[in-house]
Every structure is written in structure tokens, then in C-alpha cells.
């Protein structure tokens, strides 16, 4: 992989240029992330239309991002990273919507730790519901089991210890569980290098790394942006384009190979934050039993020069 490091230096150079331009553009403006949600057919995974979704806007000075949807009975629940401005780190909260997609209950906190939490990935296994939030600030990847839906969760296992990993995303295929995750070690970076591990069980710590990892490299396409999904008989992985800035836009990638320790994908769709004035980011996509959720970031003027 040493031959790839020159590309990393080029990517950093491009990112530095974009950063300078972005700092000039955002002077005197504050940013906020909000959730987009709406009823949608599974076929819309490949062709999301953010402008047709409803904005769920957090209170002033707070952001909601990385939404994952779940349905329980007639209601939908959206688990989010919630980050009030001025707090040192974010926690995990949940919004409750009725069957038409309208907010039924205000946002409530479900998991807090003395470190940053994000990306509340949800999955079922053995009749239980689990959450695997991003806790890279603690250099762990921890597993929580739902004790009373949707508010009570208990930490039951640490899947990865002592390594900075981000946005871990599970997928079950070919009788195995595959974990897609960003890893920071040495010259590998969380926004640049995608690793894949596999295991027989998603709730144990016996994960083996694919020999060819990192399988995807580049600020413009590597970092995960939601769960993998099938459409038209093919498998797709959402990813972020972080080249201009973290969370700038969304890619949909067709997985062309996931077997025998090998992985390959190709970008088939890009979703840019261009459907409304003032938007500067969109970096997540999820769908569960009829509800599609995304997120978007906008910048508003503070009146300061």
C-alpha cells in the first residue's frame, strides 16, 4: 500500500485548497444539521430526491445528523447523533414519528457517554435489537442491546478496543457478517481509508480483516454514509464525499465484488447539496420499512463580518 501514499498527499493538497476557499465563504455564518424524512418506496434508494422529504429541524443551536430509521408498530423512530452547540460532545437521541411521517414525540436522549457518540447503526440479531454507535473518541467500537424500545439501551460488548474507527456499518451476506469501517492508524485516516472485516457473528469480537484492505481510498468516496442495501438485484453502499469538507455530499456505489476476501465498487450516483439555497452538506441515507431518512447542513448569516 506504500505506492498509494503519494495519492494521499495529493488528496491532502486538494483538501487544503478547498479548506481555504470554504473558510472565506463561511465567514459570519453558523451551520446546523437537520434530518430529512419521508415515506418512500424502496426503489427510491437509488434515486433519492431530498427536496421531496420533510425537514425535521432541531432547536436553535443544536444539530441532528446520521439518522437511522426503525419501525415499531404503527410508528417510526429515527435515531440520531444530537449535538447541542457548546457541549463538548454529542449523544444519541431518538425522534418518534407517526405512520404518516409527522413528529409524534419530541427528541429524547437514549445513550450518553463521557465522550462523543455518533452514527447510531441499528441491526437485529437473534431476535434482539442492537445499536453500534461511533465512539472513535474513546478508541472503541461498543455494542448496545435494546432493553426497552426505544429509550433503554445497555452496553453489552466491546467489538474493537484501542483503535480509532468510525462509522462502522454491518452487512450480512454469504452466511457471514461484513463490517465496513474507517480506521485511523499510521498514515490511514478516518475520512480517507475504508477497511472491511468479516466474522461469523456480529456480536462477538472475532473479526478478521480482508487481506486487500483498505479496499477504498480517497476523501471523495471512502467514508460510509449509511447501511448497504439491495436494489434491482444488486448491492449498493452509500458513502461520503469529504474532499471539499467533511460531509459535503453523498455517493451511491454499486458493490461489484464481495467474495473470497476481495471487494470492489463503482460510483453510480452522486447527491449534491444543491436543491435549496444555503445548503452546504448532505452525507447520510437510510431506509426502513417505508421511511427514508437523510440529513443536510445549511449555513445562516450571523450578521457578523
C-alpha positions as CSV (number, residue, x, y, z in Angstrom):
1,X,0.0,0.0,0.0
2,X,3.0,2.3,0.1
3,X,2.5,3.1,-3.5
4,X,-0.8,4.7,-2.5
5,X,0.7,7.3,-0.2
6,X,1.6,9.8,-2.9
7,X,-2.1,9.9,-3.8
8,X,-2.8,10.7,-0.1
9,X,-0.5,13.7,-0.3
10,X,-2.3,14.9,-3.5
11,X,-5.7,14.5,-1.7
12,X,-4.4,16.5,1.2
13,X,-3.2,19.2,-1.1
14,X,-6.6,19.4,-2.8
15,X,-8.4,19.4,0.6
16,X,-6.2,22.3,1.8
17,X,-7.2,24.4,-1.2
18,X,-10.9,23.7,-0.6
19,X,-10.5,24.5,3.1
20,X,-9.1,27.9,2.4
21,X,-12.0,28.7,0.0
22,X,-14.5,27.3,2.5
23,X,-13.2,29.4,5.3
24,X,-13.7,32.6,3.3
25,X,-17.1,31.6,2.2
26,X,-18.4,30.7,5.7
27,X,-17.2,33.9,7.5
28,X,-20.0,35.4,9.5
29,X,-22.2,32.3,9.1
30,X,-23.2,29.5,11.5
31,X,-24.1,25.9,10.4
32,X,-26.7,23.4,11.5
33,X,-27.5,19.9,10.5
34,X,-31.1,18.7,10.3
35,X,-32.9,15.5,9.3
36,X,-34.9,14.9,6.2
37,X,-37.6,12.2,6.4
38,X,-40.5,11.0,4.2
39,X,-42.5,7.9,3.2
40,X,-40.8,6.3,0.2
41,X,-40.7,3.1,-1.8
42,X,-37.6,1.0,-1.6
43,X,-37.0,1.7,-5.2
44,X,-36.2,5.3,-4.3
45,X,-33.0,4.2,-2.6
46,X,-31.1,4.7,-5.8
47,X,-32.8,7.9,-6.7
48,X,-33.3,9.9,-3.5
49,X,-34.9,13.3,-4.0
50,X,-34.1,15.3,-0.9
51,X,-36.4,18.2,-1.9
52,X,-39.4,15.9,-1.6
53,X,-38.6,14.9,2.0
54,X,-39.8,16.8,5.1
55,X,-37.2,18.8,7.1
56,X,-37.1,17.9,10.8
57,X,-35.3,20.9,12.3
58,X,-33.7,20.7,15.8
59,X,-33.9,23.6,18.2
60,X,-31.7,26.6,17.6
61,X,-28.1,25.9,18.5
62,X,-28.5,22.1,18.1
63,X,-27.8,19.7,15.2
64,X,-29.3,16.3,14.3
65,X,-27.3,14.1,11.9
66,X,-26.5,10.5,10.9
67,X,-30.2,9.4,11.1
68,X,-31.1,5.7,11.2
69,X,-34.8,4.7,10.9
70,X,-36.7,1.9,12.6
71,X,-40.4,0.9,12.7
72,X,-42.2,-0.4,15.8
73,X,-45.9,-1.0,15.4
74,X,-47.5,1.9,13.5
75,X,-44.8,4.4,14.4
76,X,-41.4,5.2,13.0
77,X,-38.4,6.1,15.2
78,X,-35.3,8.0,14.0
79,X,-32.1,7.6,16.0
80,X,-29.7,10.5,15.5
81,X,-26.5,12.0,16.7
82,X,-27.6,15.0,18.6
83,X,-25.1,17.8,19.3
84,X,-26.1,20.9,21.2
85,X,-23.8,23.8,20.4
86,X,-21.4,24.5,23.3
87,X,-21.4,20.9,24.6
88,X,-18.0,19.1,24.3
89,X,-19.5,16.1,22.6
90,X,-22.7,14.6,21.0
91,X,-25.0,11.9,22.3
92,X,-27.6,9.6,20.7
93,X,-31.3,10.6,20.7
94,X,-34.5,9.4,19.1
95,X,-37.4,11.1,17.4
96,X,-40.8,9.4,17.2
97,X,-43.0,9.8,14.1
98,X,-46.5,8.6,13.3
99,X,-47.3,6.4,10.3
100,X,-47.7,9.4,8.1
101,X,-44.1,10.6,8.9
102,X,-45.1,13.5,11.2
103,X,-43.3,14.1,14.5
104,X,-45.3,12.5,17.4
105,X,-42.8,12.9,20.2
106,X,-40.0,15.4,20.8
107,X,-36.4,14.3,20.6
108,X,-35.3,12.2,23.6
109,X,-31.8,11.2,24.7
110,X,-31.2,7.5,24.8
111,X,-27.4,7.0,25.2
112,X,-24.9,9.3,26.7
113,X,-21.2,8.7,27.4
114,X,-18.4,11.0,28.6
115,X,-17.1,11.1,25.0
116,X,-18.5,11.8,21.6
117,X,-21.1,9.4,20.1
118,X,-22.4,9.4,16.5
119,X,-23.7,7.2,13.7
120,X,-26.2,5.1,15.7
121,X,-26.2,2.0,13.4
122,X,-29.1,-0.4,14.2
123,X,-29.4,-4.1,13.4
124,X,-31.3,-7.2,14.5
125,X,-29.6,-10.5,15.5
126,X,-31.0,-13.5,17.3
127,X,-34.4,-11.8,17.9
128,X,-32.7,-8.8,19.6
129,X,-32.2,-5.2,18.5
130,X,-28.7,-3.8,18.8
131,X,-27.0,-0.4,18.2
132,X,-23.4,0.1,17.3
133,X,-22.7,3.8,17.6
134,X,-19.5,5.5,16.5
135,X,-17.3,6.0,19.6
136,X,-13.9,6.7,18.0
137,X,-13.2,9.4,20.5
138,X,-12.9,6.6,23.1
139,X,-10.9,4.4,20.7
140,X,-13.5,1.7,21.0
141,X,-16.4,0.2,19.0
142,X,-19.1,-0.7,21.5
143,X,-22.3,-2.7,21.1
144,X,-25.5,-1.8,22.9
145,X,-28.6,-4.1,23.2
146,X,-32.1,-2.6,23.5
147,X,-33.7,-3.4,26.8
148,X,-36.9,-1.4,26.4
149,X,-37.6,0.2,23.0
150,X,-36.8,3.0,22.2
151,X,-35.2,4.6,25.3
152,X,-33.3,1.9,27.3
153,X,-30.0,0.5,25.9
154,X,-27.3,-1.4,27.7
155,X,-23.7,-1.7,26.7
156,X,-23.0,-5.5,26.3
157,X,-19.7,-5.9,24.4
158,X,-16.7,-4.1,23.0
159,X,-16.1,-5.3,19.5
160,X,-12.9,-3.2,18.9
161,X,-10.6,-1.9,21.6
162,X,-7.7,0.5,21.4
163,X,-8.2,1.6,17.8
164,X,-9.8,4.7,16.4
165,X,-12.5,3.5,14.0
166,X,-15.5,5.4,12.6
167,X,-19.0,4.8,11.1
168,X,-18.9,1.0,11.4
169,X,-21.6,-0.5,9.1
170,X,-22.7,-4.1,9.1
171,X,-23.9,-6.2,6.2
172,X,-25.0,-9.9,6.2
173,X,-24.1,-11.8,3.0
174,X,-23.0,-15.3,2.0
175,X,-23.5,-16.6,5.6
176,X,-21.1,-14.1,7.0
177,X,-21.2,-10.6,8.6
178,X,-19.2,-7.9,6.9
179,X,-18.1,-4.8,8.8
180,X,-17.2,-1.7,6.8
181,X,-15.3,0.9,8.8
182,X,-12.9,3.7,8.7
183,X,-9.6,3.2,10.5
184,X,-7.1,5.8,11.7
185,X,-3.6,4.3,12.3
186,X,-0.3,5.2,10.8
187,X,-1.0,7.1,7.6
188,X,-4.5,5.8,7.3
189,X,-7.2,8.4,8.0
190,X,-10.9,8.3,9.1
191,X,-12.2,10.2,6.0
192,X,-9.8,8.5,3.5
193,X,-9.4,4.8,4.1
194,X,-12.2,2.1,4.1
195,X,-11.5,-1.2,5.7
196,X,-13.6,-4.4,5.6
197,X,-13.7,-7.1,8.4
198,X,-15.7,-10.3,8.4
199,X,-17.0,-12.6,11.1
200,X,-19.5,-15.4,11.7
201,X,-21.3,-13.4,14.3
202,X,-21.9,-9.7,14.6
203,X,-21.9,-9.6,18.4
204,X,-18.6,-11.2,19.1
205,X,-15.1,-9.7,18.8
206,X,-13.6,-12.3,16.4
207,X,-13.3,-10.1,13.3
208,X,-10.8,-10.8,10.6
209,X,-9.6,-8.1,8.2
210,X,-9.7,-8.6,4.5
211,X,-6.1,-9.0,3.1
212,X,-6.5,-6.3,0.5
213,X,-7.7,-3.6,2.9
214,X,-8.0,-0.7,2.8
215,X,-10.5,-1.5,0.0
216,X,-11.3,2.1,-1.0
217,X,-9.1,5.1,-0.6
218,X,-9.9,8.8,-1.2
219,X,-11.6,11.7,0.7
220,X,-14.1,11.8,-2.2
221,X,-15.6,8.3,-1.7
222,X,-14.4,6.1,1.2
223,X,-16.3,7.1,4.3
224,X,-19.6,5.2,5.0
225,X,-22.9,7.1,4.8
226,X,-25.5,4.6,5.9
227,X,-26.4,0.9,5.6
228,X,-25.8,-1.2,2.5
229,X,-28.9,-2.1,0.5
230,X,-30.1,-4.1,-2.4
231,X,-31.9,-2.6,-5.4
232,X,-32.7,-4.3,-8.7
233,X,-30.9,-7.4,-7.6
234,X,-27.6,-5.5,-6.9
235,X,-25.9,-4.4,-3.8
236,X,-25.1,-0.7,-3.1
237,X,-23.0,1.1,-0.4
238,X,-23.7,4.8,0.4
239,X,-20.5,6.8,1.0
240,X,-19.5,10.4,1.7
241,X,-17.6,12.8,-0.5
242,X,-15.4,14.6,2.1
243,X,-13.0,16.2,-0.3
244,X,-14.3,19.7,-0.2
245,X,-15.2,19.4,3.5
246,X,-16.4,16.6,5.9
247,X,-20.0,15.6,4.9
248,X,-20.1,17.6,1.7
249,X,-22.1,15.2,-0.4
250,X,-23.3,11.6,-0.9
251,X,-22.3,8.8,-3.3
252,X,-24.2,5.6,-4.1
253,X,-21.7,2.9,-5.0
254,X,-22.6,-0.4,-6.7
255,X,-20.7,-3.3,-5.0
256,X,-19.2,-5.3,-7.9
257,X,-17.3,-7.8,-5.8
258,X,-17.6,-9.1,-2.2
259,X,-16.3,-12.6,-2.1
260,X,-13.1,-14.7,-1.4
261,X,-11.6,-11.9,0.6
262,X,-12.0,-9.4,-2.3
263,X,-14.0,-6.2,-2.6
264,X,-14.7,-3.7,-5.4
265,X,-17.3,-1.0,-6.1
266,X,-18.1,1.8,-8.5
267,X,-19.9,5.1,-8.1
268,X,-23.2,5.1,-9.9
269,X,-24.9,8.2,-8.4
270,X,-23.9,11.4,-6.6
271,X,-26.3,13.5,-4.5
272,X,-25.1,17.1,-4.0
273,X,-26.5,19.7,-1.6
274,X,-27.9,21.8,-4.4
275,X,-31.7,21.5,-4.1
276,X,-32.0,24.6,-2.0
277,X,-30.1,27.9,-1.4
278,X,-27.9,27.9,1.7
279,X,-27.2,24.2,1.8
280,X,-23.6,23.1,2.2
281,X,-23.8,19.4,3.0
282,X,-25.7,16.1,2.8
283,X,-23.9,12.9,4.0
284,X,-26.3,10.1,5.0
285,X,-29.1,7.9,3.7
286,X,-31.1,5.2,5.4
287,X,-34.5,3.5,4.9
288,X,-36.6,1.2,7.0
289,X,-40.0,-0.3,6.2
290,X,-41.3,2.6,4.2
291,X,-39.5,5.6,5.8
292,X,-36.5,7.2,4.1
293,X,-34.2,9.5,6.1
294,X,-31.3,11.7,5.1
295,X,-29.6,14.7,6.6
296,X,-28.5,18.1,5.4
297,X,-26.4,21.0,6.6
298,X,-27.0,24.7,6.0
299,X,-25.3,27.9,6.8
300,X,-27.1,31.0,8.0
301,X,-25.8,34.5,8.5
302,X,-24.9,35.7,12.0
303,X,-24.8,39.4,10.9
304,X,-21.1,39.5,11.8
305,X,-18.4,40.4,9.2
